[in-house]
Amino acid sequence: MTVVSIRIDDRVKKILERAGINISKEVKRYLEELAWKIELQEAVKEVSELLEKVPPAEEGFSVRSVREDRESH
């Protein structure tokens, strides 16, 4: 674990504490969610780059594939 400290206005801290908000917990949750979104964006970009290299299927491939599957049963 790493410790991260931030500075916020006293007024903001008092409002959040008065409302029963656990500031540390909320900041941690937000940063974890942000990191997850960044990882997700990176993964989508990687998959998109891979898909760009895949040639498109030939004309009629889907029809032939479905027909072959139906006839094999």
FIRO-387936 format. One record per residue: residue in one letter; x, y, z of N, C-alpha, C, O in turn; residue number from 0. Coordinates in Angstrom, 3 decimals, m for minus. Layout:
BEGIN
+---+----------+----------+----------+----------+----------+----------+----------+----------+----------+----------+----------+----------+-----+
! r !     n_c1 !     n_c2 !     n_c3 !    ca_c1 !    ca_c2 !    ca_c3 !     c_c1 !     c_c2 !     c_c3 !     o_c1 !     o_c2 !     o_c3 !   k !
+---+----------+----------+----------+----------+----------+----------+----------+----------+----------+----------+----------+----------+-----+
! A !        X !        Y !        Z !        X !        Y !        Z !        X !        Y !        Z !        X !        Y !        Z ! NUM !
...
+---+----------+----------+----------+----------+----------+----------+----------+----------+----------+----------+----------+----------+-----+
! end
This chain:
BEGIN
+---+----------+----------+----------+----------+----------+----------+----------+----------+----------+----------+----------+----------+-----+
! r !     n_c1 !     n_c2 !     n_c3 !    ca_c1 !    ca_c2 !    ca_c3 !     c_c1 !     c_c2 !     c_c3 !     o_c1 !     o_c2 !     o_c3 !   k !
+---+----------+----------+----------+----------+----------+----------+----------+----------+----------+----------+----------+----------+-----+
! M !    0.834 !   m1.188 !    0.000 !    0.000 !    0.000 !    0.000 !    0.876 !    1.249 !    0.000 !    1.990 !    1.249 !    0.523 !   0 !
! T !    0.349 !    2.298 !   m0.594 !    1.016 !    3.592 !   m0.651 !    0.131 !    4.627 !    0.024 !   m1.095 !    4.568 !   m0.064 !   1 !
! V !    0.764 !    5.564 !    0.691 !    0.017 !    6.643 !    1.336 !   m0.007 !    7.842 !    0.401 !    1.029 !    8.261 !   m0.116 !   2 !
! V !   m1.201 !    8.390 !    0.189 !   m1.388 !    9.580 !   m0.625 !   m2.089 !   10.605 !    0.254 !   m3.111 !   10.305 !    0.873 !   3 !
! S !   m1.548 !   11.798 !    0.309 !   m2.208 !   12.825 !    1.114 !   m2.628 !   13.974 !    0.211 !   m1.960 !   14.295 !   m0.771 !   4 !
! I !   m3.756 !   14.587 !    0.569 !   m4.282 !   15.706 !   m0.200 !   m4.639 !   16.834 !    0.756 !   m4.779 !   16.627 !    1.962 !   5 !
! R !   m4.781 !   18.007 !    0.207 !   m5.223 !   19.160 !    1.001 !   m6.579 !   19.601 !    0.445 !   m6.763 !   19.762 !   m0.762 !   6 !
! I !   m7.508 !   19.788 !    1.364 !   m8.811 !   20.315 !    0.975 !   m9.154 !   21.480 !    1.900 !   m8.592 !   21.617 !    2.986 !   7 !
! D !  m10.055 !   22.284 !    1.464 !  m10.492 !   23.436 !    2.251 !  m11.157 !   22.949 !    3.538 !  m11.890 !   21.960 !    3.525 !   8 !
! D !  m10.899 !   23.646 !    4.649 !  m11.499 !   23.283 !    5.938 !  m13.019 !   23.223 !    5.852 !  m13.647 !   22.341 !    6.438 !   9 !
! R !  m13.601 !   24.157 !    5.127 !  m15.053 !   24.209 !    4.979 !  m15.582 !   22.924 !    4.342 !  m16.591 !   22.372 !    4.781 !  10 !
! V !  m14.889 !   22.460 !    3.306 !  m15.300 !   21.232 !    2.621 !  m15.197 !   20.044 !    3.572 !  m16.103 !   19.213 !    3.625 !  11 !
! K !  m14.119 !   19.961 !    4.312 !  m13.928 !   18.858 !    5.255 !  m15.033 !   18.848 !    6.311 !  m15.586 !   17.794 !    6.627 !  12 !
! K !  m15.349 !   20.018 !    6.852 !  m16.394 !   20.091 !    7.883 !  m17.750 !   19.668 !    7.335 !  m18.496 !   18.949 !    8.001 !  13 !
! I !  m18.070 !   20.110 !    6.130 !  m19.354 !   19.740 !    5.513 !  m19.434 !   18.234 !    5.337 !  m20.446 !   17.616 !    5.670 !  14 !
! L !  m18.358 !   17.638 !    4.808 !  m18.352 !   16.191 !    4.576 !  m18.436 !   15.417 !    5.884 !  m19.179 !   14.440 !    5.976 !  15 !
! E !  m17.691 !   15.838 !    6.888 !  m17.737 !   15.161 !    8.179 !  m19.108 !   15.286 !    8.824 !  m19.609 !   14.332 !    9.418 !  16 !
! R !  m19.715 !   16.464 !    8.708 !  m21.050 !   16.689 !    9.264 !  m22.072 !   15.753 !    8.607 !  m23.032 !   15.318 !    9.243 !  17 !
! A !  m21.849 !   15.458 !    7.343 !  m22.754 !   14.572 !    6.610 !  m22.429 !   13.094 !    6.849 !  m23.101 !   12.215 !    6.308 !  18 !
! G !  m21.411 !   12.824 !    7.651 !  m21.058 !   11.436 !    7.964 !  m20.251 !   10.750 !    6.870 !  m20.203 !    9.521 !    6.810 !  19 !
! I !  m19.622 !   11.531 !    6.015 !  m18.833 !   10.965 !    4.921 !  m17.451 !   10.585 !    5.424 !  m16.779 !   11.382 !    6.078 !  20 !
! N !  m17.034 !    9.374 !    5.119 !  m15.675 !    8.933 !    5.416 !  m14.811 !    9.379 !    4.233 !  m14.778 !    8.721 !    3.193 !  21 !
! I !  m14.118 !   10.497 !    4.404 !  m13.373 !   11.116 !    3.303 !  m12.330 !   10.159 !    2.737 !  m12.225 !   10.000 !    1.521 !  22 !
! S !  m11.583 !    9.543 !    3.590 !  m10.526 !    8.627 !    3.151 !  m11.104 !    7.493 !    2.302 !  m10.576 !    7.157 !    1.242 !  23 !
! K !  m12.195 !    6.918 !    2.791 !  m12.832 !    5.809 !    2.087 !  m13.347 !    6.262 !    0.715 !  m13.187 !    5.543 !   m0.270 !  24 !
! E !  m13.957 !    7.434 !    0.644 !  m14.518 !    7.934 !   m0.613 !  m13.425 !    8.283 !   m1.625 !  m13.565 !    8.013 !   m2.818 !  25 !
! V !  m12.339 !    8.885 !   m1.142 !  m11.230 !    9.219 !   m2.044 !  m10.607 !    7.933 !   m2.584 !  m10.305 !    7.830 !   m3.773 !  26 !
! K !  m10.417 !    6.951 !   m1.693 !   m9.849 !    5.667 !   m2.113 !  m10.752 !    5.001 !   m3.147 !  m10.264 !    4.509 !   m4.164 !  27 !
! R !  m12.065 !    4.979 !   m2.900 !  m13.005 !    4.364 !   m3.835 !  m12.955 !    5.052 !   m5.194 !  m12.947 !    4.394 !   m6.234 !  28 !
! Y !  m12.920 !    6.393 !   m5.174 !  m12.887 !    7.153 !   m6.425 !  m11.616 !    6.849 !   m7.224 !  m11.679 !    6.616 !   m8.432 !  29 !
! L !  m10.467 !    6.851 !   m6.548 !   m9.205 !    6.598 !   m7.239 !   m9.126 !    5.168 !   m7.779 !   m8.590 !    4.943 !   m8.864 !  30 !
! E !   m9.658 !    4.207 !   m7.026 !   m9.686 !    2.824 !   m7.510 !  m10.571 !    2.703 !   m8.748 !  m10.215 !    2.012 !   m9.703 !  31 !
! E !  m11.715 !    3.368 !   m8.730 !  m12.614 !    3.355 !   m9.878 !  m11.960 !    4.032 !  m11.089 !  m12.084 !    3.554 !  m12.217 !  32 !
! L !  m11.275 !    5.133 !  m10.849 !  m10.583 !    5.844 !  m11.922 !   m9.490 !    4.962 !  m12.534 !   m9.347 !    4.910 !  m13.756 !  33 !
! A !   m8.727 !    4.276 !  m11.697 !   m7.678 !    3.376 !  m12.185 !   m8.291 !    2.243 !  m13.004 !   m7.749 !    1.868 !  m14.044 !  34 !
! W !   m9.424 !    1.691 !  m12.543 !  m10.107 !    0.619 !  m13.276 !  m10.550 !    1.116 !  m14.656 !  m10.398 !    0.405 !  m15.649 !  35 !
! K !  m11.094 !    2.330 !  m14.720 !  m11.533 !    2.891 !  m15.997 !  m10.353 !    3.073 !  m16.955 !  m10.475 !    2.813 !  m18.153 !  36 !
! I !   m9.220 !    3.516 !  m16.427 !   m8.032 !    3.689 !  m17.257 !   m7.568 !    2.345 !  m17.796 !   m7.239 !    2.231 !  m18.977 !  37 !
! E !   m7.536 !    1.318 !  m16.938 !   m7.155 !   m0.023 !  m17.396 !   m8.114 !   m0.525 !  m18.466 !   m7.694 !   m1.143 !  m19.445 !  38 !
! L !   m9.389 !   m0.261 !  m18.278 !  m10.394 !   m0.687 !  m19.246 !  m10.186 !    0.006 !  m20.590 !  m10.260 !   m0.635 !  m21.638 !  39 !
! Q !   m9.927 !    1.312 !  m20.562 !   m9.672 !    2.057 !  m21.793 !   m8.442 !    1.517 !  m22.516 !   m8.445 !    1.392 !  m23.740 !  40 !
! E !   m7.397 !    1.197 !  m21.764 !   m6.182 !    0.645 !  m22.362 !   m6.462 !   m0.707 !  m23.002 !   m5.969 !   m0.990 !  m24.094 !  41 !
! A !   m7.247 !   m1.542 !  m22.333 !   m7.576 !   m2.859 !  m22.876 !   m8.410 !   m2.736 !  m24.147 !   m8.183 !   m3.467 !  m25.112 !  42 !
! V !   m9.371 !   m1.816 !  m24.154 !  m10.203 !   m1.606 !  m25.342 !   m9.345 !   m1.128 !  m26.504 !   m9.520 !   m1.571 !  m27.639 !  43 !
! K !   m8.428 !   m0.232 !  m26.219 !   m7.530 !    0.276 !  m27.269 !   m6.682 !   m0.862 !  m27.840 !   m6.497 !   m0.959 !  m29.053 !  44 !
! E !   m6.171 !   m1.719 !  m26.961 !   m5.342 !   m2.847 !  m27.391 !   m6.142 !   m3.811 !  m28.274 !   m5.655 !   m4.259 !  m29.312 !  45 !
! V !   m7.354 !   m4.119 !  m27.858 !   m8.198 !   m5.024 !  m28.646 !   m8.559 !   m4.384 !  m29.983 !   m8.570 !   m5.059 !  m31.013 !  46 !
! S !   m8.854 !   m3.088 !  m29.970 !   m9.186 !   m2.393 !  m31.210 !   m8.018 !   m2.441 !  m32.191 !   m8.217 !   m2.654 !  m33.387 !  47 !
! E !   m6.808 !   m2.246 !  m31.691 !   m5.628 !   m2.307 !  m32.547 !   m5.448 !   m3.703 !  m33.137 !   m5.064 !   m3.852 !  m34.298 !  48 !
! L !   m5.730 !   m4.730 !  m32.321 !   m5.637 !   m6.103 !  m32.834 !   m6.689 !   m6.364 !  m33.907 !   m6.404 !   m6.990 !  m34.928 !  49 !
! L !   m7.905 !   m5.879 !  m33.670 !   m8.985 !   m6.103 !  m34.631 !   m8.746 !   m5.389 !  m35.958 !   m9.197 !   m5.858 !  m37.002 !  50 !
! E !   m8.040 !   m4.256 !  m35.926 !   m7.742 !   m3.541 !  m37.157 !   m6.858 !   m4.368 !  m38.079 !   m6.880 !   m4.181 !  m39.296 !  51 !
! K !   m6.079 !   m5.281 !  m37.504 !   m5.164 !   m6.115 !  m38.283 !   m5.852 !   m7.348 !  m38.870 !   m5.296 !   m8.010 !  m39.746 !  52 !
! V !   m7.051 !   m7.656 !  m38.394 !   m7.778 !   m8.836 !  m38.859 !   m8.526 !   m8.479 !  m40.147 !   m9.297 !   m7.520 !  m40.182 !  53 !
! P !   m8.292 !   m9.251 !  m41.187 !   m9.005 !   m8.944 !  m42.441 !  m10.498 !   m9.263 !  m42.309 !  m10.875 !  m10.137 !  m41.528 !  54 !
! P !  m11.340 !   m8.569 !  m43.058 !  m12.775 !   m8.842 !  m42.987 !  m13.096 !  m10.224 !  m43.575 !  m12.345 !  m10.748 !  m44.398 !  55 !
! A !  m14.205 !  m10.796 !  m43.148 !  m14.633 !  m12.095 !  m43.665 !  m15.057 !  m11.933 !  m45.121 !  m15.515 !  m10.872 !  m45.545 !  56 !
! E !  m14.889 !  m13.012 !  m45.867 !  m15.263 !  m12.970 !  m47.281 !  m16.782 !  m12.920 !  m47.441 !  m17.523 !  m13.324 !  m46.545 !  57 !
! E !  m17.224 !  m12.436 !  m48.559 !  m18.655 !  m12.316 !  m48.876 !  m19.340 !  m13.676 !  m48.759 !  m18.871 !  m14.655 !  m49.339 !  58 !
! G !  m20.434 !  m13.745 !  m48.023 !  m21.223 !  m14.965 !  m47.886 !  m20.728 !  m15.926 !  m46.817 !  m21.295 !  m17.007 !  m46.659 !  59 !
! F !  m19.698 !  m15.567 !  m46.086 !  m19.139 !  m16.456 !  m45.065 !  m20.177 !  m16.807 !  m43.998 !  m20.297 !  m17.966 !  m43.602 !  60 !
! S !  m20.914 !  m15.817 !  m43.540 !  m21.897 !  m16.045 !  m42.477 !  m22.978 !  m17.008 !  m42.922 !  m23.346 !  m17.923 !  m42.186 !  61 !
! V !  m23.486 !  m16.800 !  m44.126 !  m24.554 !  m17.658 !  m44.649 !  m24.056 !  m19.096 !  m44.750 !  m24.748 !  m20.024 !  m44.329 !  62 !
! R !  m22.862 !  m19.285 !  m45.305 !  m22.306 !  m20.647 !  m45.437 !  m22.082 !  m21.288 !  m44.069 !  m22.357 !  m22.474 !  m43.888 !  63 !
! S !  m21.593 !  m20.523 !  m43.123 !  m21.318 !  m21.065 !  m41.790 !  m22.601 !  m21.527 !  m41.100 !  m22.635 !  m22.604 !  m40.505 !  64 !
! V !  m23.646 !  m20.720 !  m41.179 !  m24.921 !  m21.089 !  m40.565 !  m25.491 !  m22.322 !  m41.250 !  m25.973 !  m23.240 !  m40.586 !  65 !
! R !  m25.436 !  m22.342 !  m42.561 !  m25.958 !  m23.480 !  m43.320 !  m25.208 !  m24.760 !  m42.957 !  m25.834 !  m25.797 !  m42.737 !  66 !
! E !  m23.888 !  m24.704 !  m42.892 !  m23.088 !  m25.874 !  m42.528 !  m23.436 !  m26.344 !  m41.124 !  m23.531 !  m27.547 !  m40.879 !  67 !
! D !  m23.624 !  m25.418 !  m40.210 !  m23.946 !  m25.783 !  m38.834 !  m25.303 !  m26.468 !  m38.761 !  m25.454 !  m27.460 !  m38.049 !  68 !
! R !  m26.289 !  m25.957 !  m39.486 !  m27.634 !  m26.548 !  m39.480 !  m27.631 !  m27.945 !  m40.105 !  m28.322 !  m28.850 !  m39.637 !  69 !
! E !  m26.859 !  m28.098 !  m41.149 !  m26.828 !  m29.388 !  m41.852 !  m26.047 !  m30.445 !  m41.091 !  m26.230 !  m31.633 !  m41.357 !  70 !
! S !  m25.201 !  m30.074 !  m40.173 !  m24.383 !  m31.034 !  m39.445 !  m25.155 !  m31.720 !  m38.318 !  m24.640 !  m32.650 !  m37.697 !  71 !
! H !  m26.384 !  m31.272 !  m38.046 !  m27.160 !  m31.872 !  m36.951 !  m28.129 !  m32.865 !  m37.454 !  m28.863 !  m33.464 !  m36.669 !  72 !
+---+----------+----------+----------+----------+----------+----------+----------+----------+----------+----------+----------+----------+-----+
! end
